Protein backbone atom coordinates (compact mmCIF):
# COMPACT_ATOMS: atom_id res chain seq x y z
CA UNK A 1 0.00 0.00 0.00
CA UNK A 2 0.97 3.66 -0.25
CA UNK A 3 1.63 3.97 3.49
CA UNK A 4 4.04 1.03 3.33
CA UNK A 5 6.03 2.80 0.62
CA UNK A 6 6.29 5.98 2.71
CA UNK A 7 7.28 3.91 5.75
CA UNK A 8 10.01 2.22 3.72
CA UNK A 9 11.32 5.55 2.44
CA UNK A 10 11.43 6.98 5.95
CA UNK A 11 13.23 3.87 7.22
CA UNK A 12 15.90 4.20 4.53
CA UNK A 13 16.33 7.91 5.21
CA UNK A 14 16.78 7.33 8.95
CA UNK A 15 19.13 4.39 8.33
CA UNK A 16 21.31 6.49 6.02
CA UNK A 17 21.46 9.31 8.57
CA UNK A 18 22.54 6.84 11.25
CA UNK A 19 25.23 5.43 8.96
CA UNK A 20 26.53 8.94 8.20
CA UNK A 21 26.75 9.79 11.90
CA UNK A 22 28.80 6.63 12.56
CA UNK A 23 31.55 7.52 10.06
C-alpha angles and dihedrals in degrees: 000000000000093000091054090055092051090047090052092049092050091048091053092047092051092044092052091049090051091049091050092051091052095057 
